[in-house]
């Protein structure tokens, strides 16, 4: 077990005062056999009404409505969590044990359907041609194939940090051979859906105590989960070629990147120029003072 303290700071600034509509915050992991939330505290300015709920995918969501007018909106999430590492088990992936086609039971298919349907367009076939080049022997075990494509994206695509903006279309990521963590995660999700795998987009945090070459630390991180017979939802991080790593701390799972924004909302009025600053710090909890 590893105990971690996570601070996620989000600051919006405006030239002129504005009023705020309700904001949707995805900053708290849901307790599970892999993660236990020991303490959680939100510091919000301006203050306002908060309401917690679980969305349709089981994500823990805070609905926050700031009060009054302001030129700044500050959202600081402080968490203490316990992470229980569960390395990828060397289990046989059955029914069938091939990369494609993957076969799910009728009960699983009823739930997994929305995660097997591609969302993005690929009018010129750029993504499909790249994907066909990745498919190997029809006898390759599913897990081996997933680990290989996870490593291929890491090795063959250039990581470029980009704090703002939506995830790129997967075809664009393939064409440019570059992107950020959300682009690589979305590429893997949409590529695997075209092969019949159930895959979903994951956002959360990255703890990197030992990896000098880790990509994506110091900000929110994104990766991919794939549902496999016998193994269930299994994590793959193509940005760092990680699989079921204790360094990945999931907060939310979604069908698309657009649904996974840690903070989303709207303002009323013309605030002029707007700036956004985000900072994430993940470290062992015993190394800093306890939260008040």
C-alpha positions as a Markdown table, in Angstrom:
| # | Residue | x | y | z |
|---|---|---|---|---|
| 1 | Unk | 0.0 | 0.0 | 0.0 |
| 2 | Unk | 1.2 | 3.5 | -0.9 |
| 3 | Unk | -0.3 | 6.6 | 0.8 |
| 4 | Unk | -0.3 | 9.7 | -1.5 |
| 5 | Unk | -1.2 | 13.3 | -1.2 |
| 6 | Unk | -2.6 | 14.9 | -4.3 |
| 7 | Unk | -3.1 | 18.6 | -4.8 |
| 8 | Unk | -4.9 | 19.7 | -8.0 |
| 9 | Unk | -5.1 | 23.5 | -8.5 |
| 10 | Unk | -7.3 | 25.2 | -11.2 |
| 11 | Unk | -7.4 | 28.9 | -11.6 |
| 12 | Unk | -9.4 | 30.9 | -14.1 |
| 13 | Unk | -8.8 | 34.7 | -14.3 |
| 14 | Unk | -10.8 | 37.3 | -16.3 |
| 15 | Unk | -10.2 | 40.9 | -17.3 |
| 16 | Unk | -13.7 | 41.9 | -16.0 |
| 17 | Unk | -16.0 | 40.5 | -13.3 |
| 18 | Unk | -18.3 | 37.7 | -14.4 |
| 19 | Unk | -21.0 | 35.5 | -12.9 |
| 20 | Unk | -20.8 | 31.8 | -12.9 |
| 21 | Unk | -23.1 | 29.0 | -14.0 |
| 22 | Unk | -22.9 | 25.6 | -12.3 |
| 23 | Unk | -19.5 | 23.9 | -12.8 |
| 24 | Unk | -19.0 | 20.1 | -12.9 |
| 25 | Unk | -15.9 | 18.9 | -11.0 |
| 26 | Unk | -14.3 | 15.5 | -11.7 |
| 27 | Unk | -11.5 | 15.6 | -9.1 |
| 28 | Unk | -12.3 | 12.8 | -6.6 |
| 29 | Unk | -11.5 | 9.1 | -7.2 |
| 30 | Unk | -14.2 | 6.7 | -6.3 |
| 31 | Unk | -13.3 | 4.2 | -3.5 |
| 32 | Unk | -12.5 | 0.7 | -4.7 |
| 33 | Unk | -10.4 | -2.3 | -4.0 |
| 34 | Unk | -7.5 | -0.4 | -5.6 |
| 35 | Unk | -8.0 | 3.1 | -4.1 |
| 36 | Unk | -9.2 | 4.3 | -0.8 |
| 37 | Unk | -9.9 | 8.0 | -0.2 |
| 38 | Unk | -8.6 | 8.8 | 3.3 |
| 39 | Unk | -9.4 | 12.5 | 3.2 |
| 40 | Unk | -10.7 | 15.0 | 0.7 |
| 41 | Unk | -11.1 | 18.7 | 0.8 |
| 42 | Unk | -12.1 | 21.4 | -1.7 |
| 43 | Unk | -11.1 | 25.0 | -1.3 |
| 44 | Unk | -13.4 | 27.1 | -3.6 |
| 45 | Unk | -13.2 | 30.9 | -4.3 |
| 46 | Unk | -15.6 | 32.5 | -4.7 |
| 47 | Unk | -17.6 | 30.2 | -2.4 |
| 48 | Unk | -20.8 | 28.6 | -3.5 |
| 49 | Unk | -23.2 | 25.7 | -3.2 |
| 50 | Unk | -21.9 | 22.2 | -3.8 |
| 51 | Unk | -23.8 | 19.0 | -4.5 |
| 52 | Unk | -22.3 | 15.5 | -4.9 |
| 53 | Unk | -23.6 | 12.8 | -7.1 |
| 54 | Unk | -22.6 | 9.7 | -9.1 |
| 55 | Unk | -23.0 | 9.9 | -12.8 |
| 56 | Unk | -24.2 | 7.1 | -15.1 |
| 57 | Unk | -20.7 | 5.6 | -15.2 |
| 58 | Unk | -20.2 | 5.7 | -11.5 |
| 59 | Unk | -17.9 | 8.8 | -11.4 |
| 60 | Unk | -17.9 | 10.9 | -8.3 |
| 61 | Unk | -19.1 | 14.4 | -9.5 |
| 62 | Unk | -19.3 | 17.7 | -7.6 |
| 63 | Unk | -21.8 | 20.2 | -8.9 |
| 64 | Unk | -20.4 | 23.6 | -7.8 |
| 65 | Unk | -22.3 | 26.9 | -8.3 |
| 66 | Unk | -20.0 | 29.9 | -7.4 |
| 67 | Unk | -21.9 | 32.9 | -5.8 |
| 68 | Unk | -21.7 | 36.5 | -6.8 |
| 69 | Unk | -19.4 | 38.2 | -9.3 |
| 70 | Unk | -15.6 | 37.8 | -9.5 |
| 71 | Unk | -12.6 | 38.1 | -11.7 |
| 72 | Unk | -11.1 | 34.8 | -10.5 |
| 73 | Unk | -12.4 | 31.3 | -10.0 |
| 74 | Unk | -10.1 | 29.1 | -7.9 |
| 75 | Unk | -10.7 | 25.4 | -7.3 |
| 76 | Unk | -8.2 | 23.5 | -5.2 |
| 77 | Unk | -8.7 | 19.8 | -4.5 |
| 78 | Unk | -6.6 | 18.2 | -1.7 |
| 79 | Unk | -6.7 | 14.4 | -1.4 |
| 80 | Unk | -5.1 | 11.8 | 0.7 |
| 81 | Unk | -5.5 | 8.4 | -0.9 |
| 82 | Unk | -4.2 | 4.9 | -0.3 |
| 83 | Unk | -3.2 | 3.1 | -3.5 |
| 84 | Unk | -3.1 | -0.7 | -3.4 |
| 85 | Unk | -0.9 | -1.9 | -6.3 |
| 86 | Unk | -2.3 | -4.8 | -8.4 |
| 87 | Unk | 0.2 | -5.7 | -11.1 |
| 88 | Unk | -1.0 | -7.2 | -14.3 |
| 89 | Unk | -1.6 | -10.9 | -13.5 |
| 90 | Unk | -0.3 | -13.5 | -16.0 |
| 91 | Unk | -3.7 | -15.1 | -16.5 |
| 92 | Unk | -5.0 | -16.8 | -19.6 |
| 93 | Unk | -7.3 | -14.5 | -21.5 |
| 94 | Unk | -10.0 | -16.8 | -23.0 |
| 95 | Unk | -13.0 | -16.8 | -25.3 |
| 96 | Unk | -11.1 | -16.5 | -27.6 |
| 97 | Unk | -7.4 | -16.0 | -26.9 |
| 98 | Unk | -6.8 | -14.0 | -30.0 |
| 99 | Unk | -6.4 | -10.3 | -30.8 |
| 100 | Unk | -9.3 | -10.2 | -33.2 |
| 101 | Unk | -12.1 | -10.9 | -33.0 |
| 102 | Unk | -12.6 | -10.6 | -29.3 |
| 103 | Unk | -15.7 | -12.3 | -28.0 |
| 104 | Unk | -17.7 | -11.2 | -25.0 |
| 105 | Unk | -20.4 | -13.1 | -23.2 |
| 106 | Unk | -24.0 | -11.9 | -23.8 |
| 107 | Unk | -24.2 | -10.5 | -20.3 |
| 108 | Unk | -21.0 | -8.5 | -20.9 |
| 109 | Unk | -22.1 | -7.3 | -24.3 |
| 110 | Unk | -25.3 | -5.8 | -22.9 |
| 111 | Unk | -23.2 | -3.5 | -20.8 |
| 112 | Unk | -20.2 | -3.0 | -23.0 |
| 113 | Unk | -22.0 | -2.0 | -26.2 |
| 114 | Unk | -21.4 | 1.8 | -25.9 |
| 115 | Unk | -17.7 | 1.2 | -25.5 |
| 116 | Unk | -17.3 | -0.9 | -28.6 |
| 117 | Unk | -18.7 | 1.7 | -31.0 |
| 118 | Unk | -16.1 | 4.1 | -32.5 |
| 119 | Unk | -17.0 | 7.8 | -32.1 |
| 120 | Unk | -14.4 | 9.5 | -34.3 |
| 121 | Unk | -14.4 | 9.9 | -38.1 |
| 122 | Unk | -11.7 | 8.4 | -40.3 |
| 123 | Unk | -12.9 | 9.5 | -43.8 |
| 124 | Unk | -9.5 | 9.0 | -45.5 |
| 125 | Unk | -8.8 | 5.7 | -43.8 |
| 126 | Unk | -5.6 | 7.0 | -42.1 |
| 127 | Unk | -6.4 | 5.4 | -38.8 |
| 128 | Unk | -7.6 | 2.2 | -40.4 |
| 129 | Unk | -4.5 | 1.7 | -42.5 |
| 130 | Unk | -2.3 | 2.3 | -39.4 |
| 131 | Unk | -4.3 | -0.1 | -37.4 |
| 132 | Unk | -4.1 | -2.9 | -40.0 |
| 133 | Unk | -0.3 | -2.6 | -39.9 |
| 134 | Unk | -0.4 | -3.3 | -36.2 |
| 135 | Unk | -2.5 | -6.5 | -36.4 |
| 136 | Unk | -0.2 | -9.5 | -36.3 |
| 137 | Unk | -0.9 | -13.2 | -36.2 |
| 138 | Unk | -4.5 | -14.2 | -35.6 |
| 139 | Unk | -3.1 | -16.5 | -32.9 |
| 140 | Unk | -1.6 | -13.7 | -30.9 |
| 141 | Unk | -3.1 | -13.6 | -27.4 |
| 142 | Unk | -5.3 | -10.6 | -26.8 |
| 143 | Unk | -3.2 | -9.4 | -23.9 |
| 144 | Unk | 0.0 | -9.7 | -25.9 |
| 145 | Unk | -1.5 | -7.6 | -28.7 |
| 146 | Unk | -2.7 | -4.9 | -26.3 |
| 147 | Unk | 0.7 | -4.7 | -24.6 |
| 148 | Unk | 2.3 | -4.5 | -28.1 |
| 149 | Unk | 0.1 | -1.7 | -29.4 |
| 150 | Unk | 0.5 | 0.2 | -26.1 |
| 151 | Unk | 4.3 | 0.0 | -26.5 |
| 152 | Unk | 4.1 | 0.9 | -30.3 |
| 153 | Unk | 2.3 | 4.2 | -29.6 |
| 154 | Unk | 4.9 | 5.0 | -26.9 |
| 155 | Unk | 7.9 | 4.2 | -29.1 |
| 156 | Unk | 6.7 | 5.6 | -32.5 |
| 157 | Unk | 4.9 | 8.8 | -31.5 |
| 158 | Unk | 6.5 | 12.0 | -30.2 |
| 159 | Unk | 5.1 | 13.3 | -27.0 |
| 160 | Unk | 4.3 | 17.1 | -27.0 |
| 161 | Unk | 2.8 | 18.8 | -24.0 |
| 162 | Unk | -0.4 | 20.8 | -24.7 |
| 163 | Unk | -2.2 | 22.1 | -21.6 |
| 164 | Unk | -5.3 | 23.4 | -23.4 |
| 165 | Unk | -7.7 | 22.2 | -26.1 |
| 166 | Unk | -9.6 | 19.1 | -27.0 |
| 167 | Unk | -8.1 | 15.8 | -27.8 |
| 168 | Unk | -7.0 | 15.4 | -31.4 |
| 169 | Unk | -8.9 | 13.2 | -33.8 |
| 170 | Unk | -7.1 | 9.8 | -33.8 |
| 171 | Unk | -6.5 | 10.1 | -37.6 |
| 172 | Unk | -4.7 | 13.4 | -37.0 |
| 173 | Unk | -2.5 | 11.9 | -34.3 |
| 174 | Unk | -1.5 | 9.1 | -36.7 |
| 175 | Unk | -0.8 | 11.5 | -39.5 |
| 176 | Unk | 1.4 | 13.8 | -37.4 |
| 177 | Unk | 2.9 | 11.0 | -35.3 |
| 178 | Unk | 2.7 | 13.3 | -32.3 |
| 179 | Unk | 0.4 | 14.3 | -29.5 |
| 180 | Unk | -0.1 | 14.6 | -25.8 |
| 181 | Unk | -1.4 | 12.0 | -23.3 |
| 182 | Unk | -5.1 | 12.5 | -24.1 |
| 183 | Unk | -4.4 | 12.2 | -27.8 |
| 184 | Unk | -2.5 | 8.9 | -27.4 |
| 185 | Unk | -5.2 | 7.5 | -25.0 |
| 186 | Unk | -8.0 | 8.5 | -27.5 |
| 187 | Unk | -6.0 | 6.9 | -30.4 |
| 188 | Unk | -5.7 | 3.6 | -28.5 |
| 189 | Unk | -9.4 | 3.7 | -27.5 |
| 190 | Unk | -10.7 | 4.4 | -30.9 |
| 191 | Unk | -8.3 | 2.0 | -32.7 |
| 192 | Unk | -9.3 | -0.9 | -30.4 |
| 193 | Unk | -13.0 | -0.2 | -30.8 |
| 194 | Unk | -12.6 | -0.8 | -34.5 |
| 195 | Unk | -11.4 | -4.3 | -33.7 |
| 196 | Unk | -14.4 | -5.0 | -31.4 |
| 197 | Unk | -12.7 | -4.4 | -28.1 |
| 198 | Unk | -14.6 | -2.5 | -25.4 |
| 199 | Unk | -12.4 | 0.5 | -24.5 |
| 200 | Unk | -12.9 | 3.7 | -22.5 |
| 201 | Unk | -11.1 | 6.9 | -21.8 |
| 202 | Unk | -9.7 | 7.4 | -18.3 |
| 203 | Unk | -8.5 | 10.6 | -16.7 |
| 204 | Unk | -6.7 | 11.0 | -13.4 |
| 205 | Unk | -3.2 | 11.5 | -11.9 |
| 206 | Unk | 0.2 | 10.1 | -12.4 |
| 207 | Unk | 2.6 | 9.4 | -9.6 |
| 208 | Unk | 6.2 | 9.2 | -10.9 |
| 209 | Unk | 8.7 | 8.6 | -8.0 |
| 210 | Unk | 11.2 | 6.5 | -9.9 |
| 211 | Unk | 10.8 | 7.3 | -13.6 |
| 212 | Unk | 13.0 | 10.1 | -14.8 |
| 213 | Unk | 11.6 | 9.7 | -18.3 |
| 214 | Unk | 7.9 | 9.7 | -17.3 |
| 215 | Unk | 5.6 | 11.8 | -19.5 |
| 216 | Unk | 2.6 | 13.7 | -18.2 |
| 217 | Unk | 3.6 | 14.3 | -14.5 |
| 218 | Unk | 2.6 | 17.7 | -13.0 |
| 219 | Unk | -0.8 | 17.8 | -14.7 |
| 220 | Unk | -3.9 | 15.7 | -15.1 |
| 221 | Unk | -3.1 | 12.5 | -17.1 |
| 222 | Unk | -5.1 | 10.3 | -19.5 |
| 223 | Unk | -4.9 | 6.7 | -20.5 |
| 224 | Unk | -7.1 | 3.8 | -21.8 |
| 225 | Unk | -9.0 | 0.9 | -20.2 |
| 226 | Unk | -9.9 | -2.2 | -22.1 |
| 227 | Unk | -12.3 | -4.9 | -21.0 |
| 228 | Unk | -10.9 | -8.4 | -21.3 |
| 229 | Unk | -12.5 | -11.8 | -20.4 |
| 230 | Unk | -11.0 | -13.1 | -17.2 |
| 231 | Unk | -9.3 | -9.8 | -16.5 |
| 232 | Unk | -12.1 | -7.2 | -16.6 |
| 233 | Unk | -11.2 | -3.5 | -17.1 |
| 234 | Unk | -7.5 | -3.3 | -17.6 |
| 235 | Unk | -5.4 | -0.1 | -17.7 |
| 236 | Unk | -3.0 | 0.7 | -20.6 |
| 237 | Unk | -1.1 | 4.0 | -20.7 |
| 238 | Unk | 0.4 | 4.4 | -24.2 |
| 239 | Unk | 2.1 | 7.7 | -23.2 |
| 240 | Unk | 4.4 | 5.8 | -20.9 |
| 241 | Unk | 3.9 | 2.2 | -22.0 |
| 242 | Unk | 2.5 | 1.3 | -18.6 |
| 243 | Unk | -0.1 | -1.4 | -18.0 |
| 244 | Unk | -1.9 | -1.9 | -14.7 |
| 245 | Unk | 0.6 | 0.4 | -13.0 |
| 246 | Unk | 0.3 | 1.5 | -9.4 |
| 247 | Unk | 1.5 | 4.9 | -10.6 |
| 248 | Unk | -1.9 | 5.5 | -12.4 |
| 249 | Unk | -4.5 | 7.0 | -10.2 |
| 250 | Unk | -7.9 | 7.0 | -12.0 |
| 251 | Unk | -10.5 | 9.6 | -11.2 |
| 252 | Unk | -13.1 | 9.3 | -14.0 |
| 253 | Unk | -14.0 | 7.0 | -16.9 |
| 254 | Unk | -15.9 | 8.1 | -20.0 |
| 255 | Unk | -16.8 | 7.2 | -23.6 |
| 256 | Unk | -15.0 | 10.3 | -25.0 |
| 257 | Unk | -12.4 | 12.8 | -23.9 |
| 258 | Unk | -14.9 | 15.7 | -24.0 |
| 259 | Unk | -16.8 | 14.1 | -21.1 |
| 260 | Unk | -13.7 | 13.8 | -18.9 |
| 261 | Unk | -12.8 | 17.4 | -18.3 |
| 262 | Unk | -11.8 | 17.8 | -14.6 |
| 263 | Unk | -13.5 | 21.2 | -14.5 |
| 264 | Unk | -16.3 | 22.3 | -16.9 |
| 265 | Unk | -18.8 | 25.1 | -16.7 |
| 266 | Unk | -19.9 | 28.4 | -18.1 |
| 267 | Unk | -19.9 | 32.1 | -17.2 |
| 268 | Unk | -22.4 | 34.9 | -17.6 |
| 269 | Unk | -21.2 | 38.2 | -19.0 |
| 270 | Unk | -18.2 | 39.5 | -21.0 |
| 271 | Unk | -15.1 | 38.8 | -19.0 |
| 272 | Unk | -12.7 | 39.8 | -21.7 |
| 273 | Unk | -9.5 | 37.9 | -21.8 |
| 274 | Unk | -9.6 | 34.7 | -19.9 |
| 275 | Unk | -6.6 | 32.7 | -18.7 |
| 276 | Unk | -6.4 | 29.2 | -17.2 |
| 277 | Unk | -3.6 | 27.8 | -15.0 |
| 278 | Unk | -3.5 | 24.2 | -13.8 |
| 279 | Unk | -1.0 | 22.5 | -11.5 |
| 280 | Unk | -1.0 | 19.0 | -10.1 |
| 281 | Unk | 1.3 | 17.7 | -7.4 |
| 282 | Unk | 1.4 | 14.0 | -6.3 |
| 283 | Unk | 3.7 | 12.9 | -3.6 |
| 284 | Unk | 4.0 | 10.5 | -0.6 |
| 285 | Unk | 1.6 | 11.8 | 2.1 |
| 286 | Unk | 4.1 | 11.4 | 4.9 |
| 287 | Unk | 6.5 | 13.9 | 3.2 |
| 288 | Unk | 4.3 | 17.0 | 3.8 |
| 289 | Unk | 2.1 | 18.3 | 6.6 |
| 290 | Unk | -1.3 | 16.8 | 7.1 |
| 291 | Unk | -4.3 | 18.7 | 5.8 |
| 292 | Unk | -6.2 | 20.9 | 8.2 |
